[in-house]
């Protein structure tokens, strides 16, 4: 069984930064696909970023490209999401997700493709 635990959310002013962490346990993650998604009130869960653990290839939604950076620490089995230049529209609950194996580029962006989810962490950006 895989467990994902997010942390690092909070309240920040527009233009500020936050770093989210997703600590994974239960298996080695060399073949994992890891993703970050977010869900604002009344909206569907949407793709933010993803990384292929073994090779470190990263993917981003257009709305966060150049502002957010996903990375992983193999020794800590942890994935990070560095969020800079935050905007009020970034306000949402952010979720970490994992899939054991290789996902296509299309599936990396699809919440339904992931097997495991964290509990979510709230990010609120004030204007």
LOZAPA-122828 format. One line per 2 residues: their letters; for each residue x, y, z of N, C-alpha, C, CB. Coordinates in Angstrom, 3 decimals. Glycine has a CB too. Example, Ala and Ser with C-alpha at 12.3 -4.5 7.8 and 13.67 -1.06 7.14 Angstrom:
residues 2
as) 13.190,-5.690,7.800,12.300,-4.500,7.800,13.200,-3.300,7.800,11.308,-4.473,9.046  12.850,-2.250,7.080,13.670,-1.060,7.140,12.900,0.030,7.870,14.084,-0.598,5.725
//
This chain:
residues 127
xx) 0.836,-1.180,0.000,0.000,0.000,0.000,0.883,1.247,0.000,-0.952,-0.004,1.215  0.480,2.213,-0.754,1.233,3.461,-0.861,0.492,4.546,-0.088,1.430,3.876,-2.354
xx) 1.234,5.302,0.669,0.659,6.440,1.376,1.351,7.722,0.944,0.772,6.253,2.899  0.547,8.745,0.719,1.059,10.045,0.314,0.591,11.083,1.326,0.592,10.413,-1.128
xx) 1.514,11.881,1.805,1.174,12.898,2.797,1.706,14.242,2.322,1.750,12.534,4.198  0.777,15.173,2.054,1.171,16.506,1.614,1.364,17.437,2.808,0.122,17.083,0.654
xx) 2.179,18.432,2.603,2.358,19.490,3.593,2.856,20.738,2.883,3.349,19.054,4.716  2.819,21.863,3.599,3.380,23.092,3.054,2.379,24.120,2.591,4.244,22.765,1.942
xx) 1.108,23.796,2.634,0.102,24.769,2.231,-0.019,25.886,3.247,-1.243,24.094,2.040  -0.794,26.903,2.887,-0.996,28.018,3.799,-1.580,29.216,3.104,0.292,28.395,4.454
xx) -1.532,30.340,3.803,-2.043,31.607,3.293,-0.864,32.486,2.894,-2.938,32.322,4.350  -0.918,33.032,1.697,0.169,33.872,1.205,-0.415,35.004,0.369,1.186,33.040,0.375
xx) 0.261,36.122,0.335,-0.181,37.225,-0.507,0.197,36.993,-1.947,0.402,38.533,-0.023  -0.564,37.611,-2.832,-0.255,37.517,-4.260,1.192,37.944,-4.504,-1.229,38.393,-5.095
xx) 1.868,37.190,-5.352,3.276,37.441,-5.620,4.218,36.654,-4.741,3.560,38.877,-5.464  3.678,36.037,-3.712,4.488,35.264,-2.787,4.770,33.858,-3.277,3.817,35.202,-1.460
xx) 5.422,33.082,-2.413,5.833,31.721,-2.758,5.466,30.744,-1.653,7.337,31.667,-3.026  5.274,29.512,-2.055,5.088,28.390,-1.141,5.750,27.177,-1.744,3.584,28.122,-0.859
xx) 6.176,26.250,-0.884,6.677,24.966,-1.381,5.870,23.853,-0.743,8.198,24.792,-1.081  5.226,23.073,-1.579,4.479,21.913,-1.125,5.371,20.685,-1.159,3.224,21.697,-1.986
xx) 5.154,19.807,-0.204,5.883,18.546,-0.158,4.894,17.394,-0.163,6.796,18.477,1.087  5.309,16.298,-0.768,4.511,15.071,-0.789,5.442,13.927,-0.421,3.832,14.833,-2.199
xx) 5.302,13.455,0.794,6.130,12.355,1.271,5.424,11.043,0.975,6.426,12.493,2.787  6.109,10.167,0.277,5.533,8.902,-0.150,6.156,7.751,0.629,5.730,8.699,-1.658
xx) 5.363,6.777,0.988,5.871,5.605,1.710,5.165,4.360,1.222,5.684,5.765,3.234  5.791,3.237,1.485,5.167,1.975,1.162,5.871,1.191,0.075,3.779,2.210,0.762
xx) 6.560,1.863,-0.814,7.282,1.197,-1.891,8.428,2.077,-2.347,6.342,0.870,-3.072  9.329,1.479,-3.094,10.332,2.308,-3.765,9.680,2.955,-4.975,11.586,1.466,-4.185
xx) 10.158,4.111,-5.336,9.428,4.923,-6.294,10.155,5.133,-7.607,9.125,6.235,-5.694  11.073,4.248,-7.893,11.878,4.459,-9.094,11.062,4.354,-10.369,13.005,3.467,-9.137
xx) 9.923,3.666,-10.333,9.125,3.530,-11.550,7.817,4.305,-11.469,8.836,2.067,-11.821  7.739,5.232,-10.574,6.492,5.957,-10.376,6.329,7.138,-11.330,6.411,6.443,-8.958
xx) 5.071,7.448,-11.571,4.674,8.734,-12.132,3.990,9.486,-10.996,3.721,8.570,-13.404  4.406,10.713,-10.764,3.855,11.509,-9.666,3.246,12.783,-10.220,4.943,11.840,-8.616
xx) 2.120,13.160,-9.672,1.457,14.363,-10.156,0.943,15.246,-9.040,0.326,13.993,-11.053  0.789,16.508,-9.354,0.114,17.469,-8.494,-1.144,17.955,-9.221,1.061,18.668,-8.126
xx) -2.230,17.945,-8.473,-3.500,18.446,-8.982,-4.040,19.455,-7.982,-4.522,17.285,-9.224  -5.022,20.234,-8.409,-5.659,21.163,-7.490,-7.138,21.232,-7.787,-5.024,22.556,-7.583
xx) -7.879,21.603,-6.738,-9.324,21.716,-6.887,-9.813,22.912,-6.101,-10.035,20.430,-6.421  -10.386,23.852,-6.822,-10.987,25.032,-6.212,-12.466,24.761,-5.946,-10.808,26.282,-7.122
xx) -13.077,25.483,-5.018,-14.496,25.257,-4.711,-15.369,25.389,-5.960,-14.970,26.246,-3.636  -16.217,24.398,-6.166,-17.136,24.428,-7.295,-16.530,24.079,-8.628,-17.733,25.745,-7.391
xx) -15.264,23.699,-8.639,-14.587,23.372,-9.889,-14.077,21.937,-9.867,-13.429,24.342,-10.142  -13.782,21.422,-11.045,-13.232,20.079,-11.159,-11.747,20.080,-10.775,-13.422,19.538,-12.595
xx) -11.287,18.915,-10.397,-9.869,18.773,-10.089,-9.075,18.933,-11.382,-9.572,17.395,-9.414  -8.032,19.730,-11.343,-7.280,20.007,-12.558,-5.794,19.703,-12.383,-7.470,21.457,-12.970
xx) -5.177,19.349,-13.482,-3.754,19.037,-13.519,-2.933,20.292,-13.283,-3.372,18.395,-14.857  -1.871,20.134,-12.494,-0.926,21.216,-12.255,0.449,20.861,-12.813,-0.831,21.523,-10.756
xx) 0.967,19.707,-12.392,2.315,19.324,-12.790,2.506,17.832,-12.563,3.373,20.135,-12.010  3.489,17.247,-13.245,3.795,15.836,-13.068,5.275,15.598,-13.330,2.929,14.965,-14.000
xx) 5.761,14.479,-12.809,7.161,14.112,-13.012,7.270,12.606,-13.148,8.046,14.619,-11.848  8.095,12.181,-14.082,8.431,10.764,-14.200,9.618,10.533,-13.268,8.767,10.348,-15.706
xx) 9.380,9.757,-12.202,10.345,9.666,-11.117,11.709,9.195,-11.602,9.833,8.733,-10.047  11.742,8.166,-12.448,13.010,7.532,-12.801,13.915,8.438,-13.623,12.751,6.260,-13.560
xx) 13.329,9.275,-14.460,14.150,10.098,-15.356,14.036,11.584,-15.065,13.761,9.842,-16.787  13.085,11.948,-14.222,12.967,13.350,-13.838,12.355,14.264,-14.869,14.278,13.860,-13.499
xx) 11.721,13.704,-15.890,11.057,14.546,-16.895,9.820,15.169,-16.269,10.677,13.721,-18.171  9.631,16.451,-16.525,8.545,17.191,-15.868,7.549,17.740,-16.881,9.113,18.338,-15.030
xx) 6.342,17.973,-16.397,5.252,18.482,-17.218,4.480,19.506,-16.389,4.315,17.323,-17.712  3.942,20.507,-17.081,3.226,21.569,-16.392,1.976,21.983,-17.153,4.133,22.768,-16.188
xx) 0.969,22.404,-16.403,-0.180,23.067,-17.011,0.265,24.443,-17.507,-1.370,23.189,-15.996  -0.357,24.901,-18.567,0.019,26.207,-19.117,-0.143,27.318,-18.080,-0.826,26.523,-20.356
xx) -1.127,27.171,-17.214,-1.434,28.225,-16.245,-0.349,28.401,-15.187,-2.744,27.927,-15.569  0.511,27.394,-15.007,1.540,27.493,-13.970,2.950,27.425,-14.538,1.354,26.393,-12.951
xx) 3.071,27.145,-15.821,4.388,27.016,-16.442,5.189,28.296,-16.220,4.257,26.711,-17.958  6.415,28.133,-15.858,7.388,29.197,-15.565,7.206,29.781,-14.159,7.268,30.315,-16.602
xx) 6.141,29.444,-13.468,5.957,29.903,-12.080,6.160,28.769,-11.074,4.555,30.504,-11.903  5.761,27.560,-11.439,5.844,26.411,-10.551,6.959,25.481,-11.031,4.485,25.661,-10.488
xx) 7.581,24.789,-10.077,8.615,23.808,-10.410,8.398,22.550,-9.590,10.032,24.384,-10.161  8.313,21.411,-10.267,8.194,20.126,-9.591,9.570,19.478,-9.532,7.171,19.200,-10.314
xx) 9.847,18.809,-8.422,11.128,18.116,-8.286,10.943,16.945,-7.338,12.245,19.077,-7.774  11.962,16.064,-7.287,11.864,14.949,-6.351,13.207,14.700,-5.679,11.382,13.680,-7.069
xx) 13.109,14.156,-4.486,14.284,13.778,-3.705,14.220,12.271,-3.523,14.340,14.532,-2.315  15.103,11.565,-4.220,15.073,10.104,-4.167,15.313,9.573,-2.759,16.108,9.529,-5.112
xx) 16.239,10.174,-2.052,16.597,9.679,-0.724,15.446,9.822,0.265,17.819,10.418,-0.201  14.631,10.844,0.068,13.523,11.107,0.993,12.183,10.623,0.469,13.438,12.578,1.284
xx) 12.163,10.052,-0.745,10.899,9.622,-1.359,9.867,10.750,-1.299,10.351,8.355,-0.650  10.301,11.920,-1.666,9.460,13.105,-1.551,9.446,13.879,-2.860,9.945,14.003,-0.409
xx) 8.271,14.342,-3.213,8.092,15.206,-4.375,7.734,16.599,-3.874,6.989,14.649,-5.340  8.279,17.589,-4.530,8.046,18.975,-4.140,7.365,19.743,-5.270,9.369,19.655,-3.754
xx) 6.629,20.762,-4.873,6.083,21.707,-5.839,6.413,23.105,-5.332,4.528,21.514,-6.035  7.399,23.722,-5.956,7.770,25.091,-5.624,6.873,26.028,-6.409,9.273,25.366,-5.928
xx) 6.151,26.869,-5.705,5.185,27.761,-6.343,5.609,29.207,-6.105,3.746,27.509,-5.801  5.945,29.893,-7.176,6.366,31.287,-7.115,5.357,32.181,-7.827,7.762,31.458,-7.736
xx) 5.440,33.462,-7.566,4.555,34.445,-8.220,3.100,34.009,-8.130,4.953,34.637,-9.698  2.695,33.630,-6.949,1.348,33.104,-6.768,0.290,34.162,-7.035,1.185,32.554,-5.365
xx) -0.830,33.690,-7.579,-1.957,34.537,-7.934,-3.197,34.089,-7.162,-2.214,34.496,-9.459  -4.153,34.977,-6.977,-5.389,34.554,-6.283,-6.058,33.360,-6.951,-6.376,35.711,-6.224
xx) -5.939,33.253,-8.261,-6.564,32.124,-8.966,-5.858,30.801,-8.713,-6.592,32.397,-10.449  -4.719,30.833,-8.032,-4.047,29.595,-7.634,-4.649,29.016,-6.356,-2.553,29.845,-7.439
xx) -5.556,29.727,-5.730,-6.192,29.260,-4.502,-6.961,27.975,-4.758,-7.127,30.334,-3.934  -6.650,26.942,-3.989,-7.275,25.625,-4.164,-6.723,24.677,-3.119,-7.029,25.066,-5.597
xx) -7.328,23.514,-3.053,-6.712,22.397,-2.327,-5.816,21.667,-3.313,-7.796,21.423,-1.702  -4.586,21.476,-2.917,-3.603,20.821,-3.781,-3.413,19.376,-3.326,-2.247,21.587,-3.762
xx) -3.449,18.473,-4.304,-3.333,17.052,-4.042,-2.119,16.468,-4.762,-4.608,16.326,-4.471  -1.469,15.566,-4.070,-0.397,14.780,-4.657,-0.986,13.431,-5.070,0.802,14.603,-3.655
xx) -0.519,12.890,-6.194,-1.028,11.619,-6.693,0.112,10.784,-7.243,-2.098,11.844,-7.770  -0.088,9.460,-7.220,0.955,8.555,-7.696,0.366,7.419,-8.515,1.749,7.994,-6.522
xx) 1.160,6.991,-9.482,0.817,5.814,-10.287,2.059,4.947,-10.374,0.299,6.215,-11.723  1.891,3.649,-10.125,3.030,2.733,-10.175,3.242,2.316,-11.625,2.801,1.482,-9.256
xx) 4.189,2.979,-12.285,4.469,2.647,-13.667,4.530,3.883,-14.527,3.434,1.699,-14.200  4.469,3.633,-15.833,4.613,4.698,-16.820,3.247,5.117,-17.335,5.511,4.248,-17.985
xx) 2.972,6.398,-17.281,1.748,6.954,-17.852,2.086,7.700,-19.127,1.034,7.888,-16.845  1.162,7.680,-20.064,1.344,8.493,-21.259,1.248,9.966,-20.879,0.293,8.131,-22.346
xx) 1.688,10.817,-21.772,1.624,12.251,-21.495,0.185,12.676,-21.241,2.223,13.058,-22.663  -0.740,12.119,-21.998,-2.152,12.440,-21.802,-2.638,11.969,-20.438,-3.000,11.809,-22.905
xx) -2.260,10.760,-20.053,-2.710,10.213,-18.775,-2.081,10.937,-17.591,-2.390,8.732,-18.701  -0.867,11.425,-17.776,-0.231,12.179,-16.691,-1.085,13.363,-16.285,1.163,12.657,-17.108
xx) -1.853,13.893,-17.211,-2.674,15.074,-16.949,-4.097,14.728,-16.505,-2.730,15.936,-18.184  -4.381,13.438,-16.374,-5.735,12.989,-16.059,-5.823,12.474,-14.626,-6.175,11.898,-17.037
xx) -6.669,13.063,-13.784,-6.787,12.582,-12.403,-7.181,11.110,-12.326,-7.805,13.417,-11.651  -8.007,10.662,-13.261,-8.485,9.286,-13.229,-7.416,8.237,-13.462,-9.541,9.116,-14.235
xx) -6.249,8.643,-13.970,-5.199,7.677,-14.256,-4.387,7.290,-13.021,-4.283,8.228,-15.307  -4.462,8.048,-11.958,-3.628,7.843,-10.783,-4.277,6.894,-9.793,-3.334,9.166,-10.112
xx) -3.427,6.116,-9.121,-3.909,5.079,-8.200,-4.005,5.558,-6.754,-3.000,3.876,-8.267  -3.110,6.418,-6.383,-3.018,6.812,-4.979,-3.061,8.338,-4.861,-1.721,6.253,-4.337
xx) -3.705,8.785,-3.783,-3.875,10.210,-3.551,-3.555,10.569,-2.110,-5.293,10.640,-3.898  -3.029,11.770,-1.921,-2.877,12.309,-0.590,-4.164,12.965,-0.128,-1.730,13.301,-0.546
xx) -4.135,13.494,1.070,-5.335,14.072,1.674,-5.568,15.507,1.231,-5.235,14.018,3.182  -4.568,16.119,0.643,-4.697,17.486,0.157,-4.200,18.510,1.157,-6.125,17.774,-0.186
xx) -3.748,19.639,0.636,-3.313,20.744,1.479,-3.837,22.048,0.886,-1.759,20.773,1.612  -4.381,22.903,1.727,-5.024,24.128,1.273,-3.984,25.203,0.976,-6.025,24.629,2.322
xx) -4.122,25.811,-0.191,-3.318,26.976,-0.560,-4.278,28.137,-0.811,-2.421,26.686,-1.829  -4.090,29.223,-0.095,-4.924,30.398,-0.258,-4.045,31.594,-0.571,-5.772,30.655,1.002
xx) -4.330,32.254,-1.696,-3.556,33.410,-2.132,-4.462,34.636,-2.056,-2.989,33.208,-3.583  -4.089,35.575,-1.234,-4.897,36.780,-1.073,-4.409,37.876,-2.022,-4.850,37.273,0.390
x) -5.359,38.705,-2.446,-5.012,39.776,-3.397,-4.584,41.045,-2.679,-6.199,40.081,-4.315
//
